[in-house]
């Protein structure tokens, strides 16, 4: 399975052409994800976005939390700069930027928790901020005009080394359990192999590749990003792992 994508990509949060398009795609893969989870958390959440933006990671996060959202008409997008993703809620709530939306979704879920876990919530917030402020610029190298031309994951990086170390001791980032911290971090890592499918990550960061594969295999990831994207990611990550095993045993 292959994904086709332009070599030079616009990776701003407002980018319309964000997610690469599989060579064979079903209609269901390109339609915005609509959550159908039954919950009392909220019925007013509306997300303005598309498969060609960062909005699928917001869909992923909402689905993992069991929060239903509806997809809004982009012609009515209330974002002050008409960018996507953008989220609205009751009481004139307007949230934009994918990281801010994930934090807002987490706050909605936390409101319904009988027992508050402040340390867990703080860790999730911190990882979401790290994904946007530190991981994004490593994953995607941009021109002064904001066009992505390469990935920094082709070279060694001490921050990514440290992330690999952390993931060698834990399945997920916060207390060993999947959370929106993983939605934020894994989304960017998984975008890298979609845009730059020839990049080899396993030889330097095997624990990150294992982590990426675990996250991509989640049902909610497939719902948000589409079955073809999910299948491509799992296949590519599996190839990385098997290739290094062959090298280990002298098979080429």
Beta strands, then each sheet from edge to edge (+ up, - down):
strand 1: 3-4
strand 2: 9-10
strand 3: 21-22
strand 4: 46-48
strand 5: 70-71
strand 6: 86-89
strand 7: 93-96
strand 8: 141-142
strand 9: 147-150
sheet 1: 1+ 3-
sheet 2: 2+ 9- 8+
sheet 3: 5+ 4+ 6- 7+
end
